[in-house]
């Protein structure tokens, strides 16, 4: 009942945010709209920062404890291999769906768009300039675990935690006190999740109200072809993901979707899948996934398994080419797909990462990078669906690996109860 109340509160906050935002957009002067948007957006900023506050300690403690409890390097390698198989397969399918949908609907052909966002373009291209092999390596390998924690670099934190967890598991009984202490810290952090989620409706209201007040709903009509084709692509991706999920879980897929629904709504409304990482961790454990597997797979998934973002990358890149009348043959498009497949893994956690990768890819294939300006006005609305899809993809990935390992409970059980049984 408590979880349902939170979900209904978030849905109510979304509807209220749309109504208030549209009223401000329709009746207010531009200066007032800007002031209102900047101020009300603080609610979303506070909520997301509260969540970000606990991501680093949660990832570190749960991942280290999970690896230490696995007991050996072979188990870690086996889990890592299975998870990477899922991640790269899902990424490839997502990219292919985006490629097929943008070629089928051709939303950019003959489309006359004049809307632009100069500051947004400068922000994206500024990040694109540092998009290189050196930057890729630096983004993966940490030079300081404290810097990685301070900046919430999940991928760097995962690398350090894997080394730390393997070393700790090799210490035998001498490492037990530290494992126990980190386990307690992980449970305390999860307890904090419940307190922070109480502010989720306010954060959702702030995020939705701000963007509707600034952009209005008319932007959806202007970009109807683009947005409609994108939603169709997301729909196809959902069908594929849920089809694979049904093959893995059978009728329990619907239970999983109910468990993920609250997290997906928060990700949708705040356009941040990172904002639900702690809540998603708890929900997957409650669903029946082994806590050690959740602690290992989910942080990796947030770096390597962003299905919604992957689908968007091919879609947006080829859309820009269509707008400028640039013909790309099949071989070029498949090469672009492979470039996106590899380059996207190096920008996990970067703000507006999808747009950064799209801009970098456009530059590689002689597509005007300035075309990013054409999709920026509608990007926030697309990002809502991308973020929710990323949550679904990571939930399915974690559940699938748990099933492959024979570590998925047959029915939902309280998290604490299962942990007591396992201990």
C-alpha positions in Angstrom: 0.0 0.0 0.0 2.9 2.4 0.8 4.5 1.7 -2.6 1.2 2.2 -4.4 0.6 5.5 -2.5 4.0 6.8 -3.6 3.3 5.8 -7.2 -0.1 7.4 -7.3 1.3 10.5 -5.7 4.0 10.7 -8.4 1.4 10.2 -11.1 -0.8 13.0 -9.5 2.3 15.2 -9.4 2.9 14.6 -13.1 -0.6 15.6 -14.0 -0.5 18.7 -11.8 2.8 19.7 -13.2 1.5 19.5 -16.8 -1.6 21.6 -15.8 0.3 24.2 -13.9 3.1 24.4 -16.5 0.7 24.8 -19.4 -1.2 27.5 -17.5 2.1 29.4 -16.9 3.1 29.0 -20.5 -0.2 30.2 -21.9 -0.7 33.2 -19.6 2.7 34.4 -18.4 5.2 36.8 -20.0 8.5 35.4 -21.2 10.4 36.9 -18.3 8.0 35.5 -15.7 8.1 32.0 -17.4 11.9 31.9 -17.3 11.9 33.0 -13.6 9.2 30.4 -12.7 10.9 27.6 -14.6 14.3 28.3 -13.0 12.8 28.4 -9.5 10.4 25.5 -9.7 13.1 23.3 -11.3 14.9 23.6 -8.0 12.5 21.0 -6.6 13.7 18.5 -9.2 17.3 19.5 -8.6 17.0 18.9 -4.8 15.4 15.4 -5.3 18.0 14.3 -7.9 20.9 15.6 -5.7 19.5 13.7 -2.7 19.5 10.5 -4.8 22.9 11.2 -6.2 24.2 11.7 -2.6 23.7 8.0 -1.9 24.6 6.4 -5.2 28.3 6.2 -4.6 28.2 4.6 -1.2 25.4 2.2 -2.3 27.3 1.1 -5.4 30.5 0.6 -3.6 29.2 -1.2 -0.5 26.7 -3.5 -2.4 29.1 -4.4 -5.2 32.0 -5.1 -2.8 29.9 -7.2 -0.5 28.3 -9.0 -3.5 31.7 -9.9 -5.0 33.1 -10.9 -1.6 30.2 -13.2 -1.0 30.6 -14.8 -4.4 33.8 -16.1 -3.1 36.1 -16.5 -6.1 37.2 -14.9 -9.4 35.6 -17.6 -11.5 32.1 -16.7 -10.2 32.8 -13.0 -10.9 34.0 -13.8 -14.4 31.0 -16.0 -15.1 28.6 -13.3 -14.0 30.5 -10.7 -15.9 30.5 -12.8 -19.1 26.8 -13.4 -18.9 25.9 -9.8 -18.2 28.1 -8.5 -21.0 26.5 -11.0 -23.4 23.1 -9.6 -22.5 24.3 -5.9 -22.6 25.9 -6.0 -26.0 23.1 -8.1 -27.5 20.4 -5.7 -26.2 22.5 -2.7 -27.4 22.8 -4.2 -30.9 19.1 -4.9 -31.1 18.2 -1.4 -29.8 20.5 0.2 -32.3 19.1 -1.9 -35.2 15.5 -1.0 -34.2 16.4 2.7 -34.3 18.0 2.2 -37.7 15.0 0.4 -39.1 12.4 2.8 -37.8 14.1 6.0 -39.0 14.6 4.5 -42.4 11.0 3.2 -42.6 9.3 6.5 -41.4 11.9 8.9 -42.8 10.8 11.7 -40.4 13.6 14.0 -41.6 12.8 13.9 -45.3 11.3 17.2 -46.4 10.9 18.4 -42.8 11.3 22.2 -42.3 12.5 23.0 -38.8 13.5 26.4 -37.7 13.6 26.0 -33.9 17.0 25.9 -32.4 18.8 26.1 -29.1 22.1 27.9 -29.4 23.2 27.5 -25.8 22.2 23.8 -25.8 24.3 23.2 -29.0 27.3 24.9 -27.5 27.0 22.7 -24.4 26.8 19.5 -26.4 29.5 20.3 -28.8 31.7 21.4 -25.9 31.5 17.9 -24.5 31.9 16.4 -27.9 35.3 18.1 -28.4 36.8 15.9 -25.6 35.3 12.8 -27.0 38.4 10.8 -27.9 40.1 7.5 -27.2 42.1 9.1 -24.4 38.9 10.5 -22.8 37.3 7.0 -23.3 40.0 5.3 -21.3 40.1 8.1 -18.6 36.4 7.7 -18.2 36.7 4.0 -17.4 39.8 3.8 -15.3 39.8 5.9 -12.1 42.9 7.7 -10.9 41.2 8.2 -7.5 38.3 6.4 -6.0 37.4 9.5 -4.0 37.2 11.6 -7.2 35.0 8.9 -8.7 32.7 9.0 -5.7 32.6 12.8 -5.6 31.6 13.0 -9.3 29.4 9.9 -9.2 31.4 8.2 -12.0 29.6 4.9 -11.7 31.8 3.0 -14.2 35.0 4.1 -12.5 33.5 3.2 -9.2 32.5 -0.3 -10.5 36.1 -0.9 -11.7 37.6 0.0 -8.2 34.9 -2.0 -6.4 35.5 -5.1 -8.5 39.2 -5.0 -7.6 38.5 -4.3 -3.9 35.8 -7.0 -3.7 38.1 -9.7 -5.3 40.9 -8.7 -3.0 38.6 -8.8 0.0 37.2 -12.2 -0.9 40.8 -13.6 -1.1 41.5 -12.6 2.5 39.3 -15.4 3.9 38.2 -15.1 7.5 40.3 -11.9 8.0 38.0 -10.1 5.7 34.8 -11.1 7.3 34.6 -8.1 9.8 35.0 -5.6 6.9 32.4 -7.5 4.8 30.0 -7.3 7.7 30.6 -3.6 8.2 30.1 -2.8 4.5 26.9 -4.9 4.5 25.6 -2.8 7.4 26.4 0.4 5.6 24.6 -0.9 2.5 21.5 -1.6 4.5 21.6 1.9 6.1 21.9 3.4 2.7 18.9 1.5 1.5 17.0 2.7 4.5 17.8 6.2 3.5 16.2 5.5 0.1 12.8 5.3 1.7 13.2 8.7 3.3 14.4 10.3 0.1 11.6 8.8 -2.1 9.1 10.7 0.1 10.2 13.8 -1.8 9.8 12.2 -5.2 6.4 13.8 -6.0 7.8 17.3 -5.4 10.8 16.5 -7.6 8.5 15.2 -10.4 6.2 18.2 -10.2 9.1 20.6 -10.4 10.7 18.8 -13.4 7.4 18.5 -15.4 6.1 21.9 -14.6 9.4 23.6 -15.6 9.7 22.0 -19.0 6.0 22.5 -19.9 6.1 26.1 -18.8 9.2 26.7 -21.0 8.3 24.6 -24.1 4.6 24.3 -23.9 2.7 21.4 -25.5 2.7 23.0 -29.0 6.3 21.7 -29.5 4.8 18.2 -29.8 2.8 19.3 -32.8 5.7 20.9 -34.4 7.8 17.8 -34.1 4.9 15.4 -34.6 6.6 13.3 -37.3 9.8 13.0 -35.5 8.3 12.3 -32.1 5.7 9.9 -33.5 8.3 7.9 -35.3 10.5 7.8 -32.2 7.6 6.6 -30.0 6.9 3.9 -32.5 10.5 2.8 -32.3 10.3 2.8 -28.5 7.1 0.7 -28.7 8.8 -1.9 -30.9 11.8 -2.0 -28.5 9.4 -2.6 -25.6 7.7 -5.4 -27.5 11.1 -7.0 -28.1 12.3 -6.6 -24.5 9.0 -7.9 -23.0 9.0 -10.8 -25.5 12.4 -11.9 -24.3 11.4 -11.2 -20.8 8.3 -13.5 -21.2 10.5 -16.3 -22.6 12.7 -15.9 -19.5 10.1 -15.4 -16.8 6.8 -16.5 -18.2 3.8 -15.0 -16.3 6.1 -13.6 -13.7 7.0 -10.9 -16.2 3.8 -9.0 -15.2 4.9 -9.1 -11.6 8.3 -7.7 -12.6 6.6 -4.9 -14.6 4.4 -4.0 -11.5 7.6 -3.9 -9.4 9.4 -1.7 -11.8 6.4 0.6 -12.5 7.2 3.1 -9.8 10.8 3.4 -10.7 9.9 3.8 -14.4 7.5 6.6 -13.6 10.1 8.5 -11.6 12.7 8.0 -14.4 10.1 9.1 -17.0 9.1 12.3 -15.2 12.6 13.4 -14.1 14.4 12.2 -17.3 17.0 10.5 -15.1 17.4 6.8 -14.8 20.1 7.5 -12.3 17.5 9.0 -10.0 15.9 5.5 -9.4 19.1 3.5 -9.0 18.7 3.0 -5.3 14.9 2.3 -5.5 15.5 -0.1 -8.4 18.1 -2.0 -6.4 15.5 -2.5 -3.6 12.7 -3.5 -5.9 14.7 -6.1 -7.8 15.7 -7.7 -4.5 12.1 -7.6 -3.3 11.0 -9.3 -6.6 13.3 -12.2 -5.9 16.7 -11.5 -7.5 19.7 -12.5 -5.5 21.1 -9.5 -3.7 24.7 -10.4 -4.7 23.7 -10.6 -8.4 21.7 -7.3 -8.2 24.7 -5.6 -6.5 27.0 -6.8 -9.3 24.8 -6.5 -12.5 22.9 -3.3 -11.9 25.9 -0.9 -11.6 27.3 -2.5 -14.8 24.0 -2.1 -16.5 23.9 1.6 -15.8 27.2 1.9 -17.7 26.7 -0.6 -20.5 22.9 -1.3 -20.9 21.0 1.8 -21.8 18.6 0.4 -24.3 16.4 3.4 -24.8 19.4 5.7 -25.3 21.0 3.3 -27.7 17.8 3.1 -29.9 17.7 7.0 -29.9 21.3 7.3 -31.1 20.9 5.7 -34.5 17.4 7.3 -34.9 18.7 10.8 -34.2 21.9 10.5 -36.2 20.2 9.4 -39.4 17.3 11.8 -38.8 19.8 14.8 -38.9 21.2 13.3 -42.1 17.7 13.1 -43.7 17.0 16.8 -42.8 20.1 17.9 -44.6 19.4 15.6 -47.5 22.5 13.5 -47.0 22.2 10.0 -48.5 23.7 7.2 -46.4 24.0 3.8 -48.0 23.4 0.6 -46.0 27.1 0.0 -45.5 27.7 3.5 -44.1 24.7 3.1 -41.8 25.9 -0.2 -40.5 29.4 1.3 -39.9 27.7 4.1 -38.0 25.8 1.5 -35.9 29.1 -0.2 -34.9 30.7 3.2 -34.1 27.8 4.0 -31.9 27.9 0.6 -30.3 31.5 1.1 -29.1 31.6 4.9 -28.5 28.4 4.9 -26.4 30.1 2.8 -23.7 32.6 5.5 -22.9 30.2 8.3 -21.9 28.2 6.6 -19.1 27.2 9.1 -16.6 27.9 12.1 -18.8 25.1 14.7 -18.8 23.1 14.5 -22.1 25.3 11.5 -23.1 23.1 10.4 -25.9 23.4 13.8 -27.6 27.1 13.9 -27.1 27.5 10.6 -28.8 25.2 11.6 -31.7 27.1 14.9 -32.2 30.5 13.0 -32.2 29.1 10.4 -34.7 27.7 13.1 -37.0 31.1 14.7 -37.1 32.8 11.4 -38.1 30.4 10.8 -41.0 30.4 14.4 -42.3 26.9 15.2 -41.1 26.6 18.8 -39.9 26.9 18.8 -36.1 24.8 21.9 -36.0 21.9 19.6 -36.7 21.8 18.8 -33.0 20.0 22.2 -32.7 17.0 20.7 -34.6 16.4 17.9 -32.1 17.2 19.8 -28.9 13.7 21.4 -28.5 12.0 18.0 -28.4 14.9 16.1 -26.7 13.5 16.5 -23.2 10.3 14.7 -24.2 12.2 12.0 -26.0 14.5 11.7 -22.9 11.5 10.8 -20.8 10.8 7.7 -22.8 14.5 6.9 -23.1 15.0 7.0 -19.3 12.0 4.8 -18.6 13.1 2.3 -21.2 16.6 2.2 -19.7 15.1 1.2 -16.3 13.0 -1.5 -17.9 16.1 -2.9 -19.8 18.3 -3.0 -16.7 15.5 -4.6 -14.6 15.1 -7.3 -17.2 18.9 -7.8 -17.5 19.4 -8.3 -13.8 16.4 -10.6 -13.6 17.6 -12.6 -16.6 21.1 -13.2 -15.2 19.6 -14.2 -11.8 17.4 -16.7 -13.7 20.4 -18.1 -15.6 22.3 -18.5 -12.3 19.4 -20.3 -10.7 19.2 -17.5 -8.1 15.8 -16.1 -8.8 13.2 -16.8 -6.1 9.9 -18.3 -7.3 7.8 -15.7 -5.6 8.2 -12.2 -4.1 9.6 -12.1 -0.7 10.5 -9.2 1.7 14.1 -8.2 1.2 15.0 -8.5 4.9 13.5 -11.9 5.2 15.5 -13.3 2.3 18.7 -11.8 3.5 18.2 -13.4 6.9 17.6 -16.8 5.2 20.8 -16.4 3.1 22.9 -15.3 6.0 
